[in-house]
Amino acid sequence: MKKKMMFKCLSTDAPGLQLPTTMKAIAIGRKKAWLVDQPVPMPQSNEVVVKLHVSLICGSNMAGFFSEGEHINNGHEGAGEVVAVAHSHRLKPGDRVALAPLNACGKCADCLAGDVIFCKQRPPIHGNFAQYTRVADVMCTVLPDGIDYLLGSLLGCGLGPAYEGIRSVGLTAFDTLLITGLGPVGMGAVALAAFMGAEIIAIDPEKCRRDRAAQLGAAIVLDGSDPQIKPKIMEATRGRGIKKGIDCTGKEPAERLLIDLAATRAKLAFVGENAGTISISPSKDFIRKGLTLSGCWHMNMNDMPRLIEFLQRAPDRAGKLITHQFGFSEAQKAFDRFASRQCSKVALLPWK
């Protein structure tokens, strides 16, 4: 005889009522975005159900948007309120939380170390392009009073990978940091590095992105398509080359640019996804330079208090990372805007 799953449940609209059986979710494909109905998930084990108030579009979602297939509810960023709990000892109904990308078991060595992004026993991912999602409690960061859902949603891909890149290069206020690619992740790196007091050189071919990077605190902005980009970087670094750099493009030219212009003992971080390969010479590129190159997917959850501190102390700077907001009913406009590249983070509001 099957044991009936019991869980604590709270409806935010009327405490004590059960959750609805269906919800709205976003489907994408063929340059279209539309709404579909899906069942509301129920929590199991250490998972909780979160009523999403904000879901952000990530650059990785655009492959699905432009593909010929149909991708339903494949978002992985957001913030909302816990409305149902199975056996979690970390969270309770009513907690306001930000969500880390994907999902994790919460029990393996990586999860216990805070590296949930590397979980090798990852349970199913339920997606955040929906009004509700189901996720392990270890993926949730409780938001302090004063941090709203919009700002809290940045604790996913908006700031997490950028912070990991900054941490891996050991950035300080005395450093000059070169950032290639000023999409949402690159812009997050600019905001964090400026908050820390570092000098920033930011590179992107889009003028609107360079302008926004300057507003966020970049000292020098350069056009990545400029054929004279290498001598201009050397001039900007006062002839020293790149001591610390982060690539957020995932493109070989930008990745090679950082390696080619790396100074002795430089520290670089690759954050942008590149499923292909680039040409590397272990001796010329690494051994003879003493170069350190780190791959950064997402931050360790134990570092989350530092990003909370950033949101609390610099809400205006952080708020500039979200340039547009659209209700679910305007999903097509939201994805068209993100595809235009004339934006930074685009927020989806599931209940509008």
MIVO-713253 format. One record per residue (C-alpha): x, y, z. Coordinates in steps of 0.2 Angstrom, whole numbers, m for minus. Example, Ala and Ser with C-alpha at 12.3 -4.5 7.8 and 13.67 -1.06 7.14 Angstrom:
BEGIN
<<62; m22; 39>> <<68; m5; 36>> 
This chain:
BEGIN
<<0; 0; 0>> <<7; 17; m5>> <<11; 29; 9>> <<2; 46; 6>> <<13; 61; 4>> <<10; 74; 17>> <<16; 92; 16>> <<13; 109; 23>> <<4; 121; 12>> <<0; 139; 12>> <<m10; 149; m1>> <<m3; 167; m2>> <<m20; 173; m7>> <<m30; 164; 7>> <<m20; 156; 20>> <<m25; 138; 23>> <<m32; 134; 6>> <<m24; 121; m6>> <<m14; 126; m21>> <<m23; 127; m38>> <<m21; 112; m49>> <<m16; 121; m65>> <<m4; 136; m69>> <<2; 146; m83>> <<19; 143; m90>> <<28; 150; m105>> <<33; 140; m121>> <<46; 146; m133>> <<52; 141; m151>> <<52; 147; m169>> <<55; 165; m162>> <<38; 164; m153>> <<33; 164; m135>> <<16; 159; m129>> <<7; 153; m113>> <<2; 135; m110>> <<m7; 127; m95>> <<3; 115; m84>> <<m1; 105; m68>> <<5; 114; m52>> <<19; 104; m45>> <<19; 96; m27>> <<34; 95; m16>> <<43; 79; m12>> <<57; 75; 0>> <<68; 90; 3>> <<59; 100; m11>> <<48; 115; m9>> <<35; 123; m20>> <<38; 142; m24>> <<25; 154; m30>> <<36; 164; m42>> <<34; 183; m42>> <<49; 186; m54>> <<57; 175; m67>> <<72; 182; m77>> <<77; 178; m95>> <<94; 171; m97>> <<105; 171; m113>> <<105; 152; m113>> <<86; 152; m115>> <<88; 160; m132>> <<94; 144; m141>> <<76; 137; m137>> <<68; 153; m143>> <<76; 153; m160>> <<75; 134; m162>> <<62; 125; m173>> <<57; 115; m158>> <<45; 119; m143>> <<52; 122; m126>> <<40; 123; m112>> <<45; 131; m95>> <<64; 131; m97>> <<68; 146; m86>> <<80; 144; m72>> <<80; 161; m63>> <<68; 169; m51>> <<62; 173; m34>> <<45; 170; m25>> <<37; 164; m10>> <<37; 146; m3>> <<19; 140; m3>> <<21; 121; 1>> <<34; 111; 10>> <<36; 92; 11>> <<51; 87; 23>> <<62; 102; 22>> <<70; 108; 39>> <<77; 124; 30>> <<61; 132; 24>> <<43; 135; 29>> <<28; 141; 20>> <<29; 160; 19>> <<47; 162; 17>> <<53; 174; 3>> <<67; 166; m7>> <<78; 168; m22>> <<82; 153; m33>> <<99; 147; m39>> <<99; 139; m56>> <<93; 121; m60>> <<91; 109; m46>> <<101; 98; m34>> <<100; 83; m22>> <<106; 92; m7>> <<115; 77; m1>> <<130; 73; m11>> <<148; 80; m8>> <<146; 94; m20>> <<130; 100; m12>> <<136; 99; 5>> <<151; 110; 1>> <<139; 123; m7>> <<143; 119; m25>> <<125; 114; m29>> <<128; 119; m48>> <<139; 103; m49>> <<127; 91; m42>> <<130; 74; m50>> <<113; 67; m44>> <<102; 81; m50>> <<84; 78; m48>> <<72; 83; m62>> <<71; 102; m66>> <<54; 109; m66>> <<57; 126; m73>> <<54; 144; m68>> <<45; 151; m83>> <<29; 147; m73>> <<18; 153; m59>> <<24; 139; m48>> <<40; 129; m47>> <<46; 114; m37>> <<65; 115; m31>> <<76; 108; m18>> <<77; 118; m2>> <<96; 120; m4>> <<93; 130; m20>> <<84; 143; m11>> <<91; 159; m2>> <<80; 167; 10>> <<78; 186; 6>> <<80; 198; 21>> <<67; 212; 23>> <<70; 226; 12>> <<76; 216; m3>> <<61; 214; m15>> <<58; 200; m27>> <<65; 209; m42>> <<81; 213; m34>> <<82; 195; m26>> <<80; 187; m43>> <<97; 194; m48>> <<105; 181; m36>> <<103; 168; m49>> <<112; 170; m66>> <<111; 189; m65>> <<125; 190; m51>> <<130; 172; m47>> <<142; 168; m61>> <<149; 186; m61>> <<153; 184; m43>> <<161; 168; m45>> <<172; 175; m59>> <<177; 190; m48>> <<181; 178; m33>> <<192; 166; m44>> <<203; 180; m50>> <<205; 187; m33>> <<199; 205; m37>> <<203; 219; m25>> <<201; 238; m26>> <<219; 240; m32>> <<216; 230; m48>> <<211; 234; m65>> <<198; 221; m72>> <<195; 218; m90>> <<177; 212; m94>> <<173; 205; m112>> <<155; 204; m116>> <<142; 216; m108>> <<126; 205; m109>> <<117; 202; m92>> <<132; 192; m84>> <<145; 204; m90>> <<135; 219; m84>> <<133; 210; m67>> <<152; 209; m66>> <<154; 227; m70>> <<142; 232; m56>> <<150; 220; m43>> <<168; 226; m48>> <<163; 244; m47>> <<155; 241; m30>> <<172; 234; m24>> <<182; 249; m30>> <<191; 241; m45>> <<196; 250; m61>> <<186; 242; m75>> <<189; 241; m94>> <<173; 234; m102>> <<172; 228; m120>> <<156; 225; m131>> <<152; 229; m149>> <<135; 236; m144>> <<135; 255; m140>> <<120; 254; m128>> <<128; 241; m118>> <<145; 251; m117>> <<135; 266; m111>> <<126; 256; m98>> <<142; 249; m92>> <<149; 266; m90>> <<134; 271; m80>> <<137; 256; m69>> <<155; 261; m65>> <<166; 256; m80>> <<181; 268; m81>> <<185; 263; m100>> <<173; 256; m112>> <<179; 249; m129>> <<171; 243; m145>> <<175; 224; m146>> <<173; 225; m165>> <<187; 239; m167>> <<201; 231; m177>> <<213; 241; m165>> <<206; 233; m150>> <<222; 225; m144>> <<233; 241; m144>> <<219; 251; m136>> <<218; 238; m122>> <<237; 239; m120>> <<236; 258; m119>> <<221; 256; m106>> <<232; 245; m96>> <<247; 257; m97>> <<257; 244; m107>> <<256; 231; m94>> <<243; 219; m102>> <<229; 211; m93>> <<232; 206; m75>> <<214; 201; m71>> <<200; 197; m84>> <<183; 189; m86>> <<176; 183; m102>> <<157; 183; m103>> <<155; 181; m121>> <<158; 162; m124>> <<166; 167; m140>> <<183; 161; m146>> <<190; 179; m152>> <<186; 186; m134>> <<193; 171; m125>> <<209; 172; m136>> <<210; 191; m133>> <<211; 188; m115>> <<224; 175; m116>> <<235; 184; m129>> <<236; 200; m119>> <<238; 192; m102>> <<252; 198; m92>> <<264; 188; m82>> <<255; 179; m67>> <<238; 185; m74>> <<222; 177; m68>> <<207; 175; m80>> <<190; 168; m78>> <<179; 161; m92>> <<161; 163; m88>> <<152; 163; m105>> <<147; 146; m111>> <<157; 139; m126>> <<153; 121; m131>> <<166; 122; m145>> <<185; 123; m143>> <<199; 136; m145>> <<217; 135; m150>> <<228; 133; m134>> <<247; 132; m132>> <<251; 125; m115>> <<268; 132; m115>> <<266; 149; m124>> <<249; 153; m116>> <<251; 146; m99>> <<268; 139; m93>> <<278; 154; m100>> <<266; 167; m93>> <<262; 158; m76>> <<244; 160; m81>> <<229; 155; m71>> <<213; 151; m80>> <<197; 147; m71>> <<180; 140; m77>> <<165; 148; m68>> <<148; 141; m70>> <<139; 148; m54>> <<144; 153; m37>> <<146; 143; m21>> <<130; 145; m11>> <<140; 148; 5>> <<146; 165; m3>> <<128; 171; m5>> <<128; 182; 11>> <<141; 193; 1>> <<128; 196; m13>> <<115; 199; m1>> <<126; 213; 6>> <<128; 220; m11>> <<110; 221; m14>> <<107; 229; 3>> <<121; 242; 1>> <<119; 246; m17>> <<101; 243; m22>> <<102; 257; m35>> <<117; 250; m44>> <<110; 232; m43>> <<93; 239; m49>> <<100; 245; m65>> <<104; 227; m71>> <<86; 225; m74>> <<81; 236; m89>> <<63; 229; m94>> <<48; 221; m85>> <<34; 211; m94>> <<19; 202; m88>> <<17; 184; m94>> <<4; 190; m105>> <<17; 200; m114>> <<30; 185; m116>> <<32; 188; m134>> <<37; 206; m131>> <<49; 201; m118>> <<58; 188; m128>> <<59; 200; m143>> <<66; 213; m132>> <<80; 202; m125>> <<83; 196; m143>> <<86; 214; m149>> <<101; 215; m137>> <<96; 232; m133>> <<94; 228; m114>> <<101; 220; m99>> <<91; 208; m89>> <<73; 206; m94>> <<60; 202; m80>> <<44; 191; m82>> <<30; 194; m70>> <<20; 178; m69>> <<4; 186; m61>> <<2; 200; m74>> 
